[in-house]
Amino acid sequence: MHRQQTPSTKVMVPFHVHVFGQPEFACTWEQAAQRLEALPRMIFEPDGSWIWSGAAGADRWQIDGHLFDFCNRLHRVELRGACPLESLDTLLTCFGWPETELKFELVLEGEILNEKDFRQRLLH
């Protein structure tokens, strides 16, 4: 993962992760879906796939995602794209963060990181 800077100096952090709640998400699939649908510029599909984008021109960013459920709970969330850290924080609130502790599985690297280590990895 390498960070990118746009001409406006806004840091864009690319990632491809599976996000898990620890010990589990406190919300259901439906609650997460409802929160996501409330975000501006969100395109949410009934199967749980979605695209969220922001800004324009050189500052444009996009996150593709998918919600997965198991036993009537939100099981995991797949996130892939690049965005400013502030937008990532906004997105994570849809899944109960910061009240719910999160773990991040780096898909390509096959590593599981806690939030602090994930954020450090994004910035280096």
C-alpha positions as MATLAB code, in Angstrom:
seq = 'MHRQQTPSTKVMVPFHVHVFGQPEFACTWEQAAQRLEALPRMIFEPDGSWIWSGAAGADRWQIDGHLFDFCNRLHRVELRGACPLESLDTLLTCFGWPETELKFELVLEGEILNEKDFRQRLLH';
ca = [
       0.000    0.000    0.000;
       1.306    3.409   -0.916;
      -0.322    6.688   -0.076;
      -1.018    9.186   -2.821;
      -1.118   12.941   -2.543;
      -3.374   14.971   -4.747;
      -2.505   18.501   -5.871;
      -4.523   19.907   -2.952;
      -2.193   17.969   -0.586;
      -5.064   15.825    0.719;
      -3.591   12.408    1.539;
      -5.392    9.564   -0.226;
      -4.907    6.165    1.392;
      -5.487    3.086   -0.802;
      -6.537   -0.206    0.766;
      -8.174   -3.577    0.164;
      -9.334   -5.075    3.446;
     -11.913   -7.250    5.121;
     -13.123   -5.574    8.307;
     -14.307   -7.637   11.278;
     -15.854   -6.504   14.563;
     -14.136   -7.693   17.724;
     -15.493   -9.873   19.111;
     -18.254   -9.164   16.568;
     -20.075   -6.214   15.047;
     -22.731   -4.777   17.345;
     -24.990   -4.014   14.375;
     -26.947   -6.135   11.942;
     -26.471   -6.190    8.174;
     -29.659   -4.155    7.844;
     -28.512   -1.493   10.321;
     -25.174   -1.107    8.526;
     -26.978   -0.930    5.179;
     -29.298    1.805    6.468;
     -26.341    3.854    7.742;
     -24.457    3.456    4.468;
     -27.482    4.502    2.421;
     -27.608    7.770    4.401;
     -24.132    8.820    3.217;
     -24.016   11.400    0.407;
     -22.967   10.047   -3.016;
     -23.595    6.465   -1.908;
     -24.877    3.878   -4.392;
     -26.158    0.875   -2.427;
     -27.442   -2.336   -4.037;
     -29.867   -4.798   -2.376;
     -27.226   -7.581   -2.411;
     -25.011   -5.526   -0.063;
     -22.559   -4.230   -2.647;
     -21.991   -0.490   -2.785;
     -19.856    2.347   -4.115;
     -19.152    5.520   -2.187;
     -17.338    8.406   -3.816;
     -16.441   11.974   -3.053;
     -14.794   15.120   -4.353;
     -14.072   15.758   -8.027;
     -11.179   16.080  -10.414;
      -7.756   15.243   -8.989;
      -9.249   14.994   -5.475;
     -11.859   12.363   -6.481;
     -11.930    9.228   -4.363;
     -13.965    6.029   -4.364;
     -14.516    3.021   -2.127;
     -16.156   -0.171   -3.358;
     -17.601   -2.305   -0.614;
     -19.691   -5.317    0.242;
     -21.546   -6.326    3.402;
     -21.612   -9.995    4.442;
     -23.944  -11.433    7.074;
     -23.961  -14.658    9.086;
     -26.451  -15.796   11.741;
     -28.447  -12.539   11.528;
     -25.375  -10.381   12.275;
     -23.015   -8.364   10.143;
     -20.123  -10.795    9.686;
     -17.578   -8.794    7.688;
     -17.214   -5.834    5.359;
     -15.007   -5.760    2.291;
     -13.515   -2.348    1.461;
     -11.438   -1.547   -1.608;
     -10.381    1.837   -2.889;
      -8.705    5.041   -1.791;
      -9.973    7.977    0.225;
      -8.898   10.621    2.736;
      -8.588    9.366    6.314;
     -11.529   11.544    7.386;
     -13.766    9.747    4.878;
     -12.554    6.363    6.102;
     -13.486    7.377    9.652;
     -16.958    8.435    8.475;
     -17.390    5.095    6.729;
     -16.279    3.072    9.740;
     -18.934    4.731   11.922;
     -21.523    2.913    9.778;
     -20.254   -0.341   11.307;
     -20.293    0.841   14.935;
     -16.781    2.268   15.213;
     -15.349    3.634   17.485;
     -17.562    1.864   20.044;
     -16.888   -1.475   18.331;
     -13.244   -2.524   18.081;
     -12.273   -3.466   14.529;
      -9.756   -5.860   12.979;
      -8.512   -5.387    9.424;
      -7.471   -8.276    7.194;
      -5.165   -7.023    4.439;
      -6.455   -9.124    1.559;
      -3.346   -9.216   -0.632;
      -0.852   -9.490    2.225;
      -2.856  -12.033    4.232;
      -2.268  -10.147    7.493;
      -4.740   -9.271   10.230;
      -4.111   -5.975   12.024;
      -5.735   -4.104   14.863;
      -6.923   -0.576   14.125;
      -3.774    1.173   15.362;
      -1.468   -1.021   13.255;
      -3.752   -0.708   10.227;
      -3.669    3.080   10.402;
       0.113    3.084   10.784;
       0.385    0.826    7.728;
      -1.815    3.208    5.716;
       0.515    6.105    6.403;
       3.773    4.302    5.520;
];
